[in-house]
Amino acid sequence: MTKVTVSYGQTWLDIAMQELGDIERAIELARLNGRSVTDALEAGEILNVPDFDTSKRSIVQLFRNSANKPASGEVLIAADGDTGGNEGIEFWALENDFVVS
C-alpha cells in the first residue's frame, strides 16, 4: 500500500486510473479511505492506495507522470466571479470577463 496526494481537479476515477491503472477500482479506493466515490476530493488531500496489478504497469507509469495526471473534476468559480487569478475560457463568466457581441 502507498499514499498519494490529490492534485487540483482530481476525482476518485482520476486517482484510480493514475495509481491503479483501472477506473473500475475507484470504489475499492474510496472504501479503503472510508469514503464514497460521490465524495469530492480536495487538492492536497492524502489518500491510501492499494498496490496496482502488475499487468497495468504501463498505464500507471503513463499517468503518474506529472504532465499526464488526469484531472477531470469540475473547476469551481466563486459566486462573485473571482477565479483566483486563473485565466482561460474555462474560468470566464458571461458578461463578467467574457462579452458576447
C-alpha distances in whole Angstrom, upper triangle without the diagonal:
4,7,10,14,16,19,23,23,20,19,17,18,18,14,13,16,15,11,11,15,16,17,18,14,15,16,13,11,14,14,10,12,15,17,19,19,23,22,22,19,21,21,19,17,13,10,7,6,4,5,9,12,14,17,16,15,19,18,15,17,19,18,16,19,20,24,22,20,21,22,24,25,28,30,32,35,37,40,42,41,39,36,35,37,35,37,38,39,36,37,40,42,45,48,46,46,46,50,51,54
4,7,10,13,16,20,21,18,18,16,17,16,12,13,15,13,9,11,14,16,17,19,15,15,17,14,12,14,15,12,12,16,17,19,19,22,21,21,18,18,18,16,14,10,8,6,5,6,7,10,14,15,18,16,15,18,17,13,15,18,16,13,16,17,21,20,17,19,20,22,23,26,27,29,32,34,37,39,38,36,33,32,34,32,34,35,36,33,34,38,40,43,46,44,43,43,47,48,52
4,7,10,13,16,18,15,16,14,16,15,11,12,15,12,10,12,15,17,17,19,16,15,17,15,11,13,15,12,11,14,15,18,18,20,18,18,15,15,14,12,10,7,5,5,6,9,10,12,16,18,20,18,17,19,18,14,16,18,15,13,16,16,19,19,16,17,18,20,20,23,24,26,29,31,34,36,35,33,30,28,30,29,31,32,33,30,31,35,37,40,43,40,40,40,44,46,49
4,6,9,13,14,12,13,12,14,12,8,11,13,10,8,11,14,16,16,18,15,14,16,15,11,13,15,13,12,15,15,17,16,19,17,16,12,12,11,9,8,6,5,7,7,10,12,13,17,18,20,17,17,18,16,13,14,16,13,10,13,13,16,15,12,14,14,17,17,20,21,23,26,27,31,33,31,29,27,25,27,25,28,28,30,27,27,31,33,36,39,37,36,37,40,42,45
4,6,10,12,10,12,12,14,12,9,13,14,11,11,14,16,18,17,20,18,16,18,17,13,14,17,15,13,16,16,17,17,18,16,14,10,10,8,6,6,4,6,9,10,14,16,16,20,22,24,20,19,20,18,15,16,17,14,11,13,12,15,15,12,13,13,16,15,18,18,20,23,24,28,29,28,26,23,22,23,22,25,25,27,24,24,28,30,34,36,34,33,34,37,39,43
4,7,8,6,8,9,12,9,8,11,13,11,11,14,16,17,16,18,16,14,16,17,13,13,16,15,13,16,14,15,14,15,13,11,7,7,5,5,5,6,7,11,11,15,17,17,21,22,24,20,20,21,18,15,17,17,13,12,14,12,15,14,10,11,10,12,12,14,15,16,19,21,25,26,25,23,20,19,21,19,22,23,24,21,21,25,27,30,33,31,30,31,34,36,39
4,6,6,9,11,13,10,9,13,13,11,13,16,17,18,17,20,19,16,19,20,16,16,19,19,16,19,17,18,16,17,15,12,9,8,5,6,8,10,11,14,15,18,20,19,23,24,25,21,21,21,18,16,17,16,13,11,12,10,12,12,8,9,8,11,10,13,12,14,17,19,23,24,23,21,18,17,18,16,18,19,21,18,18,22,24,28,30,28,27,27,31,33,36
4,6,9,12,14,11,11,15,16,14,16,19,19,20,18,22,21,18,20,21,18,17,21,21,18,21,18,19,17,17,15,11,9,7,5,8,10,12,14,17,18,21,23,23,26,27,28,24,24,24,21,19,20,18,15,15,15,12,13,13,10,10,7,10,8,10,9,11,13,16,19,21,19,17,14,13,15,13,15,16,18,14,14,18,20,24,27,24,23,24,28,29,33
4,7,10,11,9,11,14,14,13,16,18,18,18,16,19,19,16,18,20,17,16,20,21,18,20,17,17,14,14,13,9,8,8,7,11,12,14,15,18,18,21,23,22,25,27,27,23,24,23,20,19,20,18,15,15,16,14,14,13,10,9,5,6,5,6,7,9,12,15,18,20,18,17,14,15,16,14,16,16,16,13,13,17,19,22,25,23,22,23,26,28,31
4,7,8,6,7,10,11,10,12,14,15,15,13,16,15,12,15,17,14,13,17,17,15,18,15,14,12,13,12,9,7,8,8,10,10,12,12,15,15,18,19,19,21,23,24,20,20,20,17,15,17,16,12,13,14,13,14,12,9,7,4,6,5,9,10,13,16,19,22,24,22,21,18,18,20,17,19,19,19,16,17,21,22,26,29,27,26,26,30,31,35
4,5,5,6,9,10,11,12,14,14,13,11,13,13,9,12,14,11,10,14,15,14,15,12,11,8,9,9,7,6,9,10,13,11,13,12,14,14,17,19,18,20,23,23,19,21,21,17,16,18,17,14,15,17,16,17,15,11,9,7,7,6,9,12,14,17,20,22,25,23,23,20,21,23,20,22,22,21,18,19,23,24,27,30,29,28,28,31,32,36
4,5,5,6,9,10,10,11,12,11,8,10,9,6,8,10,8,7,11,12,11,13,10,9,6,8,8,8,7,11,12,14,12,12,10,12,11,13,16,15,18,20,21,17,19,20,16,15,18,17,14,15,17,17,19,16,13,10,10,10,9,13,15,17,21,23,26,28,27,26,24,24,26,24,26,25,25,22,23,26,27,30,34,32,32,32,35,36,39
4,6,5,6,9,10,10,10,8,5,8,8,5,9,11,9,10,13,14,14,16,13,12,8,10,11,11,11,14,15,17,15,15,13,14,13,14,16,14,16,19,19,15,17,17,14,13,16,15,12,14,17,17,17,14,12,9,9,8,9,13,16,18,22,25,27,30,28,28,25,26,27,25,26,25,25,21,23,26,28,30,34,33,32,31,35,35,39
4,5,5,6,8,10,10,9,7,11,11,8,12,13,11,12,15,16,15,18,15,14,11,13,13,12,11,13,13,15,14,14,13,14,13,15,16,14,17,19,19,15,16,16,12,11,14,13,9,11,13,13,14,11,8,5,6,7,9,12,15,17,21,24,27,29,27,26,23,24,25,22,23,22,23,19,21,25,26,29,33,31,30,30,33,34,37
4,5,5,6,8,9,9,8,11,10,8,11,12,8,10,13,13,12,15,14,13,11,14,13,12,10,12,12,13,12,11,9,11,9,11,13,12,15,17,17,14,15,15,12,10,13,13,9,9,13,13,14,12,9,8,9,10,11,15,17,19,23,25,28,31,29,28,25,25,26,24,25,25,25,22,24,27,29,32,35,34,33,33,36,37,41
4,6,5,5,6,6,5,8,6,5,9,9,7,9,12,12,12,15,14,13,11,14,14,14,13,15,15,16,15,14,11,11,9,10,11,9,12,14,15,11,13,14,11,9,13,13,10,11,14,15,17,14,11,10,11,12,13,17,20,22,26,28,31,34,32,31,28,28,30,27,29,28,28,25,27,30,32,34,38,36,36,35,39,39,43
4,6,6,4,5,5,9,8,8,12,12,11,13,16,16,16,19,17,16,14,16,17,16,15,17,17,18,17,16,14,14,11,12,13,10,12,14,13,10,11,11,8,7,10,10,7,9,12,13,14,11,9,8,10,11,14,17,20,23,26,29,32,34,32,31,28,28,29,26,27,26,27,24,26,29,31,34,37,36,35,34,38,38,41
4,6,6,8,9,12,11,11,14,14,12,14,17,16,16,20,18,18,15,18,18,17,15,16,15,16,15,14,13,13,11,12,12,10,13,14,14,10,10,11,8,6,8,8,5,6,9,10,12,9,7,7,10,12,14,18,19,22,26,29,32,34,31,30,27,27,28,25,26,25,26,23,25,29,31,34,37,36,34,34,37,38,42
4,6,8,10,12,10,10,13,12,10,13,15,14,14,18,17,17,15,19,18,18,15,17,16,16,15,13,11,10,7,9,8,7,10,12,13,10,10,11,9,6,9,10,8,7,11,12,14,12,10,11,13,15,17,20,22,25,28,31,34,36,34,33,29,29,30,28,29,29,30,27,28,32,34,37,40,39,37,37,41,42,45
4,5,8,9,7,9,12,11,9,13,15,13,15,18,17,17,15,19,19,19,17,19,19,19,18,16,13,12,8,8,7,5,7,9,10,7,8,10,8,6,10,11,10,10,13,15,17,14,13,13,15,16,18,22,24,27,30,33,36,38,36,35,32,32,33,30,32,31,32,29,31,34,36,39,42,41,40,39,43,43,47
4,7,9,9,10,14,13,12,15,17,17,18,21,20,19,17,20,21,20,19,21,20,21,20,18,16,15,12,12,10,7,8,9,9,5,7,8,5,5,9,9,8,10,13,15,16,13,12,11,14,16,18,22,24,27,30,33,36,38,36,35,32,32,33,30,31,30,30,28,30,33,35,38,41,40,39,38,41,42,45
4,5,6,8,11,11,11,13,16,16,17,19,18,17,14,18,19,19,18,21,21,22,21,19,16,16,12,12,12,9,9,11,11,8,10,11,8,9,12,12,11,13,16,18,19,15,14,12,15,15,17,21,24,26,30,33,35,38,36,35,32,33,34,31,32,31,31,28,30,33,35,37,41,40,39,38,41,41,45
4,5,5,9,10,10,12,14,15,16,18,16,14,11,14,16,16,16,19,19,21,19,19,16,16,13,13,14,12,13,15,14,11,14,15,11,11,15,14,12,14,17,18,19,16,14,11,13,13,14,18,21,23,27,30,32,35,33,33,30,31,32,29,30,29,28,25,28,31,32,34,38,37,36,35,39,39,42
4,6,7,8,10,11,13,14,16,17,16,14,11,14,16,18,18,21,22,23,21,20,17,17,14,13,14,12,12,15,15,12,16,17,14,14,18,18,16,17,21,22,23,19,17,15,17,16,17,21,24,26,30,32,35,38,36,36,33,34,35,32,34,32,32,28,31,34,35,37,41,40,39,38,41,41,45
4,6,5,6,9,10,11,13,14,13,12,10,14,15,17,16,19,20,21,19,18,14,13,10,10,11,10,11,14,14,12,15,17,14,13,17,17,15,16,20,21,23,19,17,15,17,17,18,21,24,26,30,32,35,38,36,36,33,33,35,32,34,33,33,29,31,35,36,38,42,41,40,40,43,43,46
4,5,5,6,9,10,11,12,11,9,7,10,12,13,13,16,17,18,16,15,12,12,10,11,13,12,14,17,17,15,17,18,15,14,18,18,15,16,19,20,22,18,16,14,14,14,14,18,21,23,26,29,31,34,32,32,30,30,32,29,31,30,30,26,28,31,32,35,38,37,37,36,40,40,44
4,5,5,6,9,10,10,9,7,6,10,11,13,14,17,19,20,17,17,13,13,12,12,15,14,16,19,20,18,20,22,19,18,21,22,19,20,23,24,25,22,19,17,17,17,16,19,23,24,28,30,32,35,34,34,31,32,34,32,34,33,32,29,30,33,34,37,40,39,39,39,42,42,46
4,6,5,6,9,10,10,9,9,13,14,16,15,19,20,21,17,16,12,11,9,9,12,12,13,17,18,16,18,21,18,17,20,21,19,19,23,24,26,23,20,19,19,19,19,22,25,27,30,32,34,38,36,36,34,34,36,34,36,35,35,31,33,36,37,40,43,42,42,41,45,45,49
4,6,5,7,9,9,9,8,12,12,13,12,15,17,17,14,12,9,8,6,7,10,11,14,17,18,16,17,20,17,15,18,19,16,16,20,20,23,20,17,16,16,17,17,20,23,24,28,30,32,35,34,33,31,31,33,31,33,32,33,29,30,34,35,38,41,39,39,39,43,43,47
4,5,5,6,5,5,6,9,9,11,10,14,16,16,13,12,9,9,9,11,14,15,17,21,22,19,21,23,20,18,21,22,19,19,22,22,24,22,18,17,16,17,16,18,21,22,26,27,30,33,32,31,29,29,32,30,32,32,32,28,29,32,33,36,39,38,38,38,41,42,45
4,5,5,5,6,8,11,11,14,14,17,19,19,15,14,11,10,10,11,15,16,18,22,23,21,23,25,22,20,24,25,22,22,25,25,28,25,22,21,20,20,19,22,25,25,29,30,32,36,35,34,33,32,35,33,36,35,35,32,33,36,36,39,42,41,41,41,44,45,49
4,6,8,10,11,14,13,15,14,17,18,18,14,12,9,7,8,8,12,14,16,20,21,20,21,24,21,19,22,24,21,20,24,24,27,25,21,21,21,21,21,23,26,27,30,32,34,37,36,35,33,33,35,34,36,36,36,33,34,37,38,41,44,42,42,43,46,47,51
4,5,9,10,13,11,13,11,14,15,15,11,10,7,6,8,10,14,16,19,22,24,22,23,25,22,20,23,24,21,20,23,23,26,24,20,20,19,20,19,21,23,24,27,29,31,34,33,32,30,30,32,31,33,34,34,31,31,35,35,39,41,40,40,40,44,45,49
4,7,10,12,10,13,13,15,18,17,13,13,10,10,12,13,17,19,22,25,27,25,26,28,26,23,26,27,24,23,27,26,29,27,23,22,21,22,20,22,24,25,28,29,31,34,34,33,31,31,34,32,35,36,36,32,32,36,36,39,42,40,41,41,44,45,49
4,7,8,7,10,10,13,16,16,13,13,10,11,13,15,18,19,22,25,27,24,26,28,25,22,26,26,23,22,26,25,27,25,22,20,19,19,17,19,21,21,25,26,28,31,31,30,29,28,31,30,32,33,32,29,29,32,33,36,38,37,37,38,41,42,46
4,5,5,9,10,14,17,18,15,15,13,14,14,16,19,20,22,26,26,24,26,27,24,22,26,26,23,23,26,25,27,25,21,19,18,17,15,17,20,20,24,25,27,30,30,30,28,28,31,30,32,32,31,27,28,31,31,34,37,36,36,36,39,40,44
4,5,8,9,13,16,17,15,15,13,14,14,16,19,18,21,24,24,21,23,25,21,20,23,23,20,20,23,23,24,22,19,16,15,14,12,15,18,19,22,24,26,29,28,28,26,27,30,27,29,29,28,24,26,29,29,32,35,34,34,34,37,37,41
4,6,9,13,16,18,16,17,15,17,17,19,22,22,24,28,28,25,27,28,24,23,26,26,22,23,26,25,26,23,20,17,15,14,12,13,16,16,20,21,23,26,26,26,25,25,28,26,28,28,27,23,24,27,27,29,32,31,32,32,35,35,39
4,7,10,13,15,13,14,13,15,16,19,22,22,25,28,29,26,27,28,25,23,26,26,22,22,25,24,25,23,20,17,15,14,12,13,15,15,19,20,22,25,25,24,23,23,26,25,27,27,27,23,23,26,26,29,32,30,31,31,34,35,39
4,7,10,13,11,13,13,16,17,20,23,23,25,28,29,25,27,27,24,22,25,24,20,20,23,21,22,21,17,15,12,12,9,10,12,12,15,17,19,22,21,21,19,20,23,21,23,23,23,19,20,23,23,26,29,27,28,28,31,33,36
4,7,9,7,10,10,13,14,18,20,21,24,26,27,24,24,25,22,20,22,22,18,18,20,18,20,19,15,13,11,12,9,11,12,13,16,18,20,23,22,21,19,19,22,20,23,23,23,20,20,23,24,27,30,28,28,29,32,34,38
4,6,6,9,11,14,16,20,22,23,26,28,29,26,26,27,24,21,23,23,19,18,20,17,19,19,15,14,12,13,10,11,12,12,15,16,19,21,20,19,17,16,19,18,21,22,23,19,19,22,23,27,29,27,27,28,31,33,37
4,6,9,11,15,16,20,22,22,26,27,29,25,25,25,22,20,21,21,17,16,17,14,17,17,13,13,11,13,11,12,12,13,15,17,20,22,21,19,16,15,17,16,19,20,22,18,18,22,23,27,29,27,26,27,31,33,37
4,6,10,13,15,19,21,22,25,27,29,25,25,25,23,20,21,21,18,16,17,15,17,18,14,15,13,16,15,16,16,16,19,20,23,25,24,21,19,17,19,18,22,23,25,22,21,25,27,30,33,30,29,31,34,36,40
4,7,10,13,16,19,20,24,26,28,24,24,25,23,20,21,22,18,17,19,17,20,19,16,16,14,16,15,17,17,17,20,21,24,26,25,23,21,20,22,21,24,26,27,24,23,27,28,32,34,32,32,33,36,38,42
4,7,10,13,16,17,21,23,25,22,22,23,21,18,20,21,17,15,18,16,20,19,16,16,16,18,17,19,20,21,24,25,28,30,29,27,25,23,25,24,27,28,30,27,27,30,32,35,38,35,35,36,40,41,45
4,6,10,13,14,18,20,22,20,20,22,19,16,18,20,17,15,18,17,20,19,16,16,16,18,17,20,21,22,25,26,30,32,31,29,27,26,28,26,29,30,31,28,28,32,33,36,39,37,37,37,41,42,46
4,7,10,12,16,18,21,18,18,21,19,16,18,20,17,15,19,19,22,21,17,18,18,20,20,23,24,25,29,30,33,36,35,33,31,29,32,30,33,33,34,31,31,35,37,40,43,41,40,41,44,46,49
4,7,9,12,15,17,15,15,17,16,12,15,17,15,13,17,18,21,19,16,16,17,19,19,23,24,26,30,31,34,37,36,34,31,31,32,31,33,33,34,31,32,35,37,40,43,41,41,41,44,45,49
4,6,10,12,15,13,14,17,16,13,16,18,16,15,19,20,23,21,18,18,20,22,22,26,28,30,33,35,38,40,39,38,35,34,36,34,36,36,37,34,35,38,40,43,46,45,44,44,47,48,52
4,7,9,12,11,11,14,14,11,13,16,15,14,17,19,22,20,18,19,21,23,24,27,29,32,35,37,40,43,41,40,37,36,37,35,37,37,38,35,36,40,42,45,48,46,45,45,49,50,53
4,6,8,7,8,11,10,8,11,14,13,12,16,18,20,18,16,17,20,21,23,26,28,31,35,37,40,42,41,39,36,36,37,35,36,36,36,33,35,39,41,43,47,45,44,44,47,48,51
4,5,6,7,11,10,10,12,15,15,15,18,21,23,20,19,19,22,23,25,29,31,34,37,40,43,45,43,42,39,39,40,37,39,38,38,35,38,41,43,46,49,48,47,46,49,50,53
4,5,5,9,10,9,11,14,15,15,17,21,22,20,19,20,23,25,27,31,33,36,39,42,45,47,45,44,41,40,41,38,39,39,39,37,39,42,44,47,51,49,48,47,50,51,54
4,6,8,9,10,12,13,15,16,18,21,22,19,19,20,23,24,27,31,33,36,39,42,45,47,45,44,41,41,42,39,39,38,39,36,39,42,44,46,50,49,47,46,50,50,53
4,6,5,6,9,10,11,12,15,18,19,16,16,16,19,21,23,27,29,32,36,39,41,44,41,40,37,37,38,35,36,34,35,32,35,38,40,43,46,45,44,43,46,46,49
4,6,5,6,9,10,10,13,16,17,15,15,16,20,22,24,28,30,33,36,39,42,44,42,40,37,37,37,34,35,34,35,33,35,38,41,43,47,45,44,43,46,47,50
4,5,5,6,9,10,11,15,15,13,14,15,19,21,24,27,29,32,35,38,41,43,41,39,36,36,36,33,33,32,33,31,33,37,39,42,45,44,42,41,44,45,48
4,5,5,6,9,10,13,14,11,11,12,16,17,20,24,25,29,32,35,38,40,37,36,33,33,33,30,31,29,30,28,30,33,36,38,42,41,39,38,41,42,45
4,5,5,6,9,12,13,10,10,11,15,17,19,23,25,28,31,34,37,39,36,35,32,31,32,29,30,29,30,28,30,33,36,39,42,40,39,38,42,42,45
4,6,5,7,10,11,10,10,13,16,19,21,25,26,29,32,35,38,40,37,36,32,32,32,29,30,29,30,28,30,34,37,39,43,41,39,39,42,43,46
4,6,6,9,9,7,8,10,14,16,19,23,24,27,30,33,36,38,35,34,30,30,30,27,27,26,27,25,28,31,34,37,40,38,36,36,39,40,42
4,5,7,8,5,5,7,11,13,16,19,20,24,27,30,33,35,32,31,27,27,27,24,25,24,25,23,25,28,31,34,37,36,34,33,37,37,41
4,6,8,7,6,9,12,15,17,21,21,24,27,30,33,35,33,31,27,27,27,24,26,25,27,24,26,30,32,35,38,37,35,35,38,39,43
4,5,5,6,10,13,16,18,21,22,25,27,30,34,35,32,30,27,26,26,23,24,24,26,24,25,29,32,35,38,36,34,34,37,38,41
4,5,5,9,11,15,17,19,19,22,24,27,30,31,29,27,23,22,22,20,21,21,23,21,22,26,29,32,35,33,30,31,34,36,39
4,6,9,11,14,17,19,19,22,24,27,30,31,28,27,23,22,22,19,19,19,21,19,21,24,27,30,33,31,29,29,32,33,36
4,6,9,12,15,18,18,21,24,27,30,32,29,27,24,24,23,20,21,20,21,19,21,25,27,30,33,32,30,29,33,33,36
4,6,10,12,15,16,19,22,25,28,30,27,26,22,22,22,19,20,20,21,18,20,24,26,29,33,31,29,29,32,33,37
4,6,9,12,14,17,20,23,26,28,25,25,21,21,22,19,20,19,19,17,19,22,24,27,31,29,28,27,31,31,35
4,6,9,10,13,16,20,22,24,22,21,18,18,19,16,17,16,17,14,16,19,21,24,27,26,25,24,28,29,32
4,7,9,12,16,19,21,24,21,21,18,19,20,17,18,16,16,13,15,18,20,23,26,25,24,23,26,27,31
4,7,9,13,16,18,21,19,19,16,17,19,16,17,17,16,12,14,17,18,21,25,23,23,22,26,27,30
4,6,10,13,15,17,15,16,13,15,17,14,15,15,14,10,11,14,15,18,21,20,20,19,23,23,27
4,7,10,13,15,12,12,10,11,13,11,12,12,12,8,8,11,13,16,19,17,17,17,20,22,26
4,7,9,12,10,10,8,10,13,11,13,14,13,10,9,11,12,15,18,16,16,17,20,22,25
4,6,8,6,6,6,8,11,10,12,12,12,10,7,9,9,13,15,12,13,14,17,20,23
4,5,5,5,7,9,12,12,14,15,15,13,10,12,11,14,15,13,14,16,19,21,25
4,5,7,10,12,15,15,16,18,17,15,12,12,10,13,14,12,14,16,18,20,23
4,6,9,11,13,14,15,17,17,16,12,12,10,12,12,10,12,14,17,19,22
4,6,9,11,11,12,13,13,12,9,8,7,10,10,7,9,11,14,17,20
4,6,8,9,11,13,14,13,9,10,10,13,13,10,10,13,16,19,23
4,5,5,8,10,11,10,6,8,10,13,14,11,11,13,16,19,23
4,6,9,12,14,13,9,12,13,17,18,14,14,16,20,23,26
4,7,10,13,13,9,11,14,17,18,14,13,15,19,22,25
4,7,10,9,7,9,12,16,17,14,12,14,18,20,23
4,7,8,6,7,11,14,16,13,10,11,15,18,20
4,5,6,7,10,13,15,13,10,10,14,16,19
4,5,5,8,10,13,12,10,8,12,13,16
4,6,8,11,14,13,11,11,14,15,19
4,7,10,13,11,9,9,13,15,19
4,7,9,7,6,6,9,12,15
4,6,5,6,6,9,11,14
4,5,7,5,6,7,11
4,6,6,5,7,10
4,6,7,10,13
4,6,10,13
4,7,10
4,6
4
